[in-house]
Amino acid sequence: MAKSEKGWFAMAGRRGPTLRTQWLGKQLRELREAAKLTLRDAGDYIQRDPATISRIESGLVPARTPDVIALLNLYGISNKAKREGMERLSREVWQTGWWDGYTPEALGGMLDRAWLESRAERIRIYEPMVIPGLFQTREYASAVITAGDAGASPERINQWLEFRMARQKMLESDPHPRIEMILDEALMHRVIGGPRVMSAQLRRLALAADRPDVEVRIIPFSVGAHASPNGGFLIFDMPDPYPDVAYAETRGGAVYAESDGADSFMRTYDSLQTIALIPDASAKFIRNAAKRFG
């Protein structure tokens, strides 16, 4: 995995640091540098060697909560909100969730995505190709996953499918994030799984559009060129102490952008929203599309 100085994180399909450990390490490094202390200073204070402090700050290993509290004392952090946020983040890196039963080697950055979905206050989605995974029927999802990696074994495809279905349970938890989606008209014409599967999938999407916690907007073909010709993305609006995060999938793995790196995704989403149909018109558009498949 690689991280740039501008808040970009590329998560390949192998075991590695999580976003949580990276965020915690980054904040600890910034606090140490602001206090004008060295890695050795920090290590001596909590009885760790400098190399261990470096690995913690790089997100390679998670810091334990007692060590974080001690470092906050060393760095002179007295602000109550800052301390509580850092302590909460330090506990989060050790907590497990339903996704921890899946192998990182198979799912890579998707495990971080599941964690983001479980913590976000709002998720904004732009998708030009397929119905977003959180709202896919099982049959539609199976067809999408199978087409996405024709060389994968049936066992691996089934693991991805079960993981996607498990992610959808988040929508019934309390609390759960508000979901806002902007979808391209193209995904209502691309026949995935056959007419019967498409009909059921679009009807499910129409039901989702009726939920008070979900907003769906359609970009019709008639608008022409728009601000995101290069593919879909998601934006996770996170509570403190986490930064907001943008997410995009690539052939090289999942890419996450935080802080300044997420700003361009937010501007693009706002631009797309100005050309998309309003929710009521979009819901009608989806129902009419479903009728075409029977």
Stockholm file with secondary structure:
# STOCKHOLM 1.0

chainA/1-294         MAKSEKGWFAMAGRRGPTLRTQWLGKQLRELREAAKLTLRDAGDYIQRDPATISRIESGLVPARTPDVIALLNLYGISNKAKREGMERLSREVWQTGWWDGYTPEALGGMLDRAWLESRAERIRIYEPMVIPGLFQTREYASAVITAGDAGASPERINQWLEFRMARQKMLESDPHPRIEMILDEALMHRVIGGPRVMSAQLRRLALAADRPDVEVRIIPFSVGAHASPNGGFLIFDMPDPYPDVAYAETRGGAVYAESDGADSFMRTYDSLQTIALIPDASAKFIRNAAKRFG
#=GR chainA/1-294 SS CEECTTSEEEECSSCCCCHHHHHHHHHHHHHHHHTTCCHHHHHHHHTCCHHHHHHHHTTSSCCCHHHHHHHHHHTTCCCHHHHHHHHHHHHHTTCCCGGGGSCHHHHTTHHHHHHHHHHCSEEEEEESSSCCGGGCCHHHHHHHHHHHTTTSCHHHHHHHHHHHHHHGGGGGSSSCCEEEEEEEGGGGTSCCSCHHHHHHHHHHHHHHHTSTTEEEEEECGGGCSCSCTTCCEEEEECCTTSCCEEEEEETTEEEEEETHHHHHHHHHHHHHHHHSCCHHHHHHHHHHHHHHTC
#=GC SS_cons         CEECTTSEEEECSSCCCCHHHHHHHHHHHHHHHHTTCCHHHHHHHHTCCHHHHHHHHTTSSCCCHHHHHHHHHHTTCCCHHHHHHHHHHHHHTTCCCGGGGSCHHHHTTHHHHHHHHHHCSEEEEEESSSCCGGGCCHHHHHHHHHHHTTTSCHHHHHHHHHHHHHHGGGGGSSSCCEEEEEEEGGGGTSCCSCHHHHHHHHHHHHHHHTSTTEEEEEECGGGCSCSCTTCCEEEEECCTTSCCEEEEEETTEEEEEETHHHHHHHHHHHHHHHHSCCHHHHHHHHHHHHHHTC
//
